[in-house]
Amino acid sequence: MQLRVIATDYDGTIAQDGVLDPAVREAIAVARKRGVMVVIVTGRILSELRHVAGCLDFVDGVVAENGAVVAFPNGHISVLGSAPPLSLISKLTHRGIDFKVGRCVVEMDAEYADVAIELIRELELPLAITFNRGRMMLLPASISKSVGLRELLGALGVSVHNAVGIGDAENDHELIACCEHGVAVAWGSERLKQVAGHVIEGHGPAAVGEYIKRISADIRLPPETMTHRKLILEEIEGKAPFEIAIRGRNVLVAGDTKSGKSWLAGLLVEQQILQGYTVYAFDPEGDYSSLATLPNTVVLGAGRLLPHGDDLKMLLQQGLSVVLNLSHLEHHQKREYIQQHLPLVAQHRRERGFPHRILLDECHYFLDGTDGVGLLDSQLDGYTLVTYLPSLLPANVLKLVDVVAVTRLAEQKEVDALRNMLDDTTFSNVDSHDWYDQLANLGITEAALLPPTEEVAGRLRRFVVAPRLTTHVRHRTKYFDIPVPEGRQFVFTENGRPVGETAATLRELSAAASRTTPSVLAGHNRHHDISRWIASLFCDHDLANDVRQLESKHKREVAKECFATDLAEIIERRYESTHQ
């Protein structure tokens, strides 16, 4: 992910006793010359900052009063909060307390915290107290450094996901949490250092100057030791979520046709969009159209409004997440469109920092051949590649992959392609012989994370795919007809002997139940065989629970039409299909 802006606190971070460190001033100039914006985010009143720092044109903007006041490069000032209540000013003056008043902030020594709380309660004021070492600020509860920074960066056309935030004290928590990469200084707050992604070693502001020079020399955001934005892969009640960080990492999602690979890739994209990242998805088959219900996301194509050339460039400027639905095009047209526009999107990201992630489904059709890697920006990464034929991807493309997620994959040749990715890596000694069986037998809502993904420590890690916010009727309808692996079909039996009916899909299960005798159904119901088969093969525990309740209701011999009809209705309701 590209570095576009450095947002730094002032006092204690780049200034000592109000004086800006000369080394920092020089470093800011160097960073801006390299194309990296620098903004100051401070608790100081703007007029005070100008008094101690001089003319502020050495930065690209200022957030003052802990987020309440935003000063833009053109001189315009925006006030995001309300003025301090006169009743509060009067009470503080009457008590003889020394304080300062800004456009929104009331600042005083932290020793008066009890008095401030008393007056806020007495006057019923919607104010919050923020501490900054030995000082204290009273501000509208909605105001913070992150609020002001988002306002400033929005006007500058920059995303907080392309920002590094640097701070030293209690009031900088919101700043470093807001930025994609949060940094604390070694001489600052202990708690802030604990939650920061990086700590600048040293003894004062000059060390920050060195850090700014170093990171601004690289187009990418610096790596961090602790990631505070993660994606949830599995979420089971009573257990800690299984999460993964994918910032600046290339992700490969592989799996058989109709195994749920696009659903899994959509889950990752959905969570990123909800976290405020922008995503561009090249969607050859129309699998991602439901993402249009998410904030700031549009779907274009499928026969109308597919942007080309300059139109796509104009769309990129808007900072939206976009799904490019190519399902209406012939294969050669899809290939031509992607070859022309995938690099265009990557070039815009190099210039502006977004979209933060680029997804390419059915990527084996478009990245094949020795020149396939040329369509990707290998320096900025941030790609999600989806395929059912990883064996067709060139070796130089697979070498770019950092995270491998797999839905059911039965073909040995395709599993071999994933195993070969470990060659000449730190995971080359991993025993992956059991991958064939494990990947071939993944349930319909299961997936696995594989090495070289760091989070799995050299092991295959199975998980039940977390639920999505957006529905996907096409995807769920496919599940109605997906066969389970050979040898795992449901076999209807009586007294342990097969009666002739078997089912490899949920549709076949409904149909076979309607042809099976009441005594056979009652025997299976008593042992909850059908619900256990659904849970173990499809990993759809909600459907399995509904079927289990139906089995309990029909443990005795009853009219077969009743059970079969109810079973079909439960499955249809779950998968939004029409039973035939």
N, C-alpha and C positions, 0 to 999 in steps of 0.2 A: 504494500500500500504506500502511496506516495506521500512524502512530507511536503506540506504546502504552507504551514504557519507554525510559529513558535509563540505561545502565549505565556508570558512570565509575570510573576508577582514582582513588586518593586522593593519595598523595604525588607531588608534581611536576606533577600535573594540576589538582586543585582545592585543593590545600593546599601551603603552603611551610613547610619546617622543622616539619612536623607540624601547623601551624595552618590550619584551614579558612578560606578567604578569605570575608569577609562578603558580598561580591557574589555568590559562588556559593551561599551559604546562602539568600540572598534569592531567587536565580533558581530554586533547587530548590523553594522554597515556591510560587513562581508557577507552575511547571510542574505540580506536584501539584494545585494549585487548578484548573488547566485540564484535569485528568483524565489527565495523563501521569505514570506511575510513575517514580521515580528510585531506583536501587540503587547501592551502592558495591561495587566489586570490587577488592580490595587484597591485597597480599602481607603486610600487617601481621598480627600476632597480634591476635585480637579484643579481648583485654583492653587491649592497647596502644592500639588504635584508640579504644576508649572513654575511655582516659586523655587522649588528645590532642584528640579531637573532642567529648567530652562525651556526653550522652545521644544515642542514635542514632535516636530516634523522628522525626527530621527527614527520614528516608528510608524507603523501603518494604521494605528488607531489605539485608543485608550478606553478601558473600562474602569471607571472610578466609583467611589463610594460602595465598594464591595458588590458591584453589579447594577446599581441603581442609575448610573449615569454613563452614557456611551458617547464618546467624542470621535467623530468620523474624520477621515483625512481631509475632507473638503471644508472642515471647520464647523460643520453642523453638529449640534449636541442634542441627543435624545434622552429624555428623562423617563425612566420606566416605572417609577413609583410615585407615591403621593408625598407632598411636603410634610415635614414633621408637625404634629398637632400643636397648636399654640397652647393648649392646656398643659401639655407635657413640658414645653419650654418654660412656661410660667412657674410650674411646680419646682422644676430643677433650679431655676433662678432664685425662687423664694428660699430654697434650702441652702443656697450658697455653694452649689456644686459647680466646679469648673468643667465646662463642656464646650464642644464645637458643633456647629450646625451647618449642614450642606443642603443640597437640593432635596435630599430625602433622608440622609443619615443624621443621627445624633450620636456623637462620639464622646467618650469620657474614659476616665481611669476605671479599670476592671474592679477596683475595690468598692465601687458603688453598685455592684450587681444587685445586692439585696434591695437597695433603694429603687433601682430601675424596675425590678420585678414587682415591688410593692405599688409603684405608680402605674405600671401597665395594668395591673389587676384593678386598682382603684378607679382608673379612668376608662377601663374596659377597651383598651387599645389593641388593634390587630397588628401588634409589633412583635418581632422576634429579636433575641439577643445573640450576637455573634462575637466571640472573643478572638482577639488577635494579640497573643502574648499578654502584655500588661495593659492592653487597651480593650475597649468594649464598644460595640456599635449597636444601635437600636435602629432597625429598618423594618419596612413592611415585610410580613412573613413570606411573601412570594419572591422576594429578592435574594439573589445569591450571585456569586461570581459566574456560575455557569449560565444563568439567565442573561446576564449582560454580555458574556462572550458569544453566546448563540446569536444574540441580536446583532452584534458587530460583524461576526463572520458571515451571517446571512446577507448582510448588506455588501460585503466584500466578495460574495459568491464563492465562499470556501466552506467546506464541511468540517465539523468538529472531528470527524473520523480521519481527517488528514492533519490533525493538530497534535503538537507536543505541548503539554502544560507543565510549568515549573513553579514550585512554591516551597514555602518554608514553615508555615504556621497553621493554626487551627482553622482559620478562615479560607485555607487553600484546598480543603478536602473536595469541595464542589468543583473547583477548577480542575484538579487532576483527574477526578472521576468523569468529568465531562469530556475531556480530551481523549483521543484514542490511545495516547501514550502519556501516562502520568509520571512525573519526575519530582522527587524531593531532594533537598540538599542535606549533606551529612551533618551540618551544624544546626539543623532545624528541629522541628517537632518529632519526637520519637514515634508517636502514633502515625503521623503522616508518612514517615519512612516505611512503616510496616505495610501500608496499603499501596505504596507507590510501585510502579513497574520498574523503576530504576532509581538509584540514589547516586547523586554526584558527590564523589569524594573530594575532600579539600577542606579549607578553613575559611572561605569567604567568597564574595562575589566574583573574584578573578577566575575561580574554578568554573563558574557558570559561563563566563566568557569563552573559556577553552572548550567547554561542552557544546556551546552554540556553534562555534567554528567547526567542530568535528562533525556534528550531525548534519549541518547544512551542506556539507560537501557530498553527501549521499542523497540520491533521489528518493530512496526508500525511508520509511519510518524506521527508527532504530529498534532492534529486538528488545524484548522486555523479559524480565525474570518472572513476572506474575501477570497473567491475563485476567482482566476483570470483565471482559465480554466473551461469553462462551455460548455455544449452541448445545441444546439438549437433544441427545440421541435417544435416550430411554428414560422414562419417568414412571416408576412403579411406586404405588402408595406404600409408605413405611420404609422406603429405601432412599438413599441419596441419589439424585439424578446422575446419570452417566453423561458427562459433558465433554466437549472438545472445543479447542480454540482453532480457528482456521484463518486468522488474519495473516495475509501475506503468504498463504500456503495454497498450493494447487491440490485440488481434490479430484480423485477418480472414483466415480460411482459405476460399478459394473454389476451385471446380473442378466439372467436369461430374459428373453421376451416374456412379458406378462408376469414378471417376478416382483414388480414393485419398485424398480430402480428409479423411475422418474418420480414416483411418489416420495421416495427417500430424498432425492435431490431437491424436490419441491419443498420438503420439510426444512432443509438447510437454508434455502433461499427465503422461504417465508419468515423464518426467525431473524435472518439478517435484515430484511425489509422492516420488520417490526422494531428492530433496534436502531433504525434510522439510516442504515446503509442503502446505497443505491445499487441496483442490480440490473444488468442487461442479459436477457435470456434469448438465445437463438433456438427456437422451438420448431423443429421440422415437422412434428406430428401433431401439434396442438395439445400437448400434455399439460401445459402450464397456464392455460387460460383462466383458471379459477383464481389465480393470484391477483386478478384485476380488482377483487374486492378489498385488497389491502390498501393502506394509506399511500397516497402519492405514487400509485402504480397504474399503468395503462397497458392494455393489450392491443396491438395493432397487427393487421394482416388478415389471414384467413379470407382473402378475396377483396379486402377493402382497406384503404389507408395504410398500406405497407410503405414505410418511408424509404426513399432511396437517396443516396448521395447527399446533396446539400440539405435536403429535408431532414435527413437523419442527423446531420450536424446541428441544425437548428434545434431539433428535439433534445439532443445531448446537452445543450446549454441550459435546459430547464431543470436539470437535477432530479428528474423523475426516475423511478424504476420502470423498465419497459420489457414486455414480452413481445418478441417478434415472431408471430405465428406464421410459419411458412407452409402450413399443411395444404394450401391450395396450389402450390407450385409443383411442377414436374421435378424429378430428381436433379436433372442437369441445371434447372433454374435455381433450385435450392443451393446447389454447389456454387454456382456463379455468384449468387447473392452473398453467401457467407464469405467466399474468397475476397469479395470486394469490400464488405462492410465490417467484418470482424477486425481487420487491421485498423479501420477507420475509428471504431469504438475504442480500441486500445490506444490509438494516438491521442484521442481526446482525453483519455484517462491520464496519459503521460503529461499533457498540458495543464489539465485542471484538477486532477486528483480523483475524479469519479467518471464512470461508475466504479464502485469499490470491488465488485465481483462481476465476472463475465461467465455465463453458463452456455455450454454448447452441448446439446443433446445429439444422440446418434453420431458422436464425434468421429467414429471410425470411417464414416463416409467422406469426411471433409479434411481430416488430418493424415490421410494415408499418403504414402510416398515419402521420399526423402525431403521434400520441401514442406511437409506438413507443419513442422515446427516453426517455419518462417511466418506462419499466420499468428503465432503467439508472441507476446512480449515477455520473454523469459526473465527480464530484469525485475519487472514489477509483480509478476505472478498474479495470484488472485483469480485463477480459473477454476471452474468446476466442469469436468469432462464426464459425460455420461455415455455408456456404451454397453452393448451385449456381446461385442467382439473385441475385447482388449488385445487379442492376438494380432489384430490388423493395425494396431497403433505402432508407429515407428519407435525404435528404441530410444531415440533422442527426445521423443515426447514423453515416454514413460519415465525417463530419468528426471523429468521436471516435477514428478508427482511426489507430494509430501504425505498425503492422507489417502488411504484406500478403504472404501466402504463397499461392501458386496451384499447384494440380495442373492436369492437362490441361483446357483451357477453349477450346472451339471456336466457341461462338456469338459473333458480332461484337457483338451488343447487350450481352452480359455483359462482354466485354473493354472496350467503350466505357465502361461504368460504372466500371471500375477506372481507365481513363485520365482520366475526368472528376474523379476524386478529387484529381488534381494541380492542378486549377484553383485559383487564388488561394492557392497555396502557393509555397514557395521552389523547388519542382520544376516550376513551370508551364512552363518552357522546355525540359523534357526531351523528346527526340524518342522518342515511344512508338509510332510507326507499325509497327515490326517486331514489336510484341507479338502481333498477330493470328496471324502465322505461328509464332512461337516458342511461344506458349502452346498452340496447337492441336496442335503436334507434340511435346509433352512425352511422354517414355516413361512406362510404367506405374508405375515406381518413381522417377520424376523429379518435381521441383517447381521453382518459381521464386520468388524473393523480389523484390518490386517496390518502387519508390518509392511512398509517402513514407518507407519504411523507411530509416533513416539509414545503416545498415551497408552498403547497396549503392551509396551515393554517386550516386544518380540513374540507375542502370543496372538492367536486368533481370539477375538473377544466378541461373542454373540450377544445380541441385544434385541429386545422387542421395540420396534420403531415407535417413537413417541407420537401421540396424536397431533393432528394438524388443525389449525384454525379454519383454513379454507377447505371446502368440500371439493371432491373431484369425482363427479358422477361417472365419467368415462373410466377412470381407474378402478373404482369400486365395482362397476359392472364387469370389468375384465375378471375380477376375482371370482365372480359367480361361475365362470367356466374354466378356471385354471385347474389342471389336473395335479394331484399330488404325485410325488415320485413313485416310480414303479415299485410294486411290492408294499405300498403303504395305503392302498385303497381300503375303504370300509367294506367288510365282507359280512353280509347278513347270515347268521347261523342259528341253528336250533339244536340245543343239547350238544353244542360244540361242533356240529357238522354244518358245512356251507349249504345253503338252500338255493343257490344259483344267482342271487342278486348281489351285485357289487357296485360301488360308487367311487369314482376318482375325483369328482368335482361336487360342489354344493348343488348344482343343478341336477346332477345325476342322483345325489342323495335324496332330494325331494321326490324325484320320479320313482326311484327304487322303493322308497317307503310306501308310496301309493300302491305298489304291486305286491307288497309283502303281507303275509297273513297276520292277524291280530296276535296270535300266540308268539310269533317270532319277534314282533315289535315289543310286546310286553316283556319278553325276556331281556332284550337289550335295554329297555327302559329301567328295569329293576337294577341293572348294573351301571346305568348312566353311560353306556358305551358310545352313543352318538355324540354327546356333549364332550366326552373325553377325547374323542377323535378330532373334533373341531378344535379344541384347545391345543392339542399337541401338534397337529399338522398345519393349522392355519394361524395359531397363536392369537385368535380373535376371542379373547376371554369374555367380552361383553356378549357376543353371540352365544358362546358356550354356556354362559350363565342363564340366558333366556331359554335355551334348549333344555338345560338341566331342570329348570322349573317345570317345563312341559313334560319331561320324562317322569318327574315325580307325580304329576297329575294323572299320568296314563300308565301306572305300573301294572295295573290289572288289565285283563283282556277287555278291550273296548272296540267300538266300531273303527276299523282301520281308516276310514275316510276322515274321521275326526282328527286323529293324530297327524296323518299325512297332510291334511289341509292346514292345520295349525303350524306344522313344521315349515311348510312352504311359505306361509305368510310371514313367519318370523325371519326366515332367510331373505325373502324379498324386501321386507321392510329395512333390514340391515344394509343390503347392498343395492337398494333402489333399482331393482331390475324387474322385468316382467316374466313371471314363471310361465313356462310352456310345457 
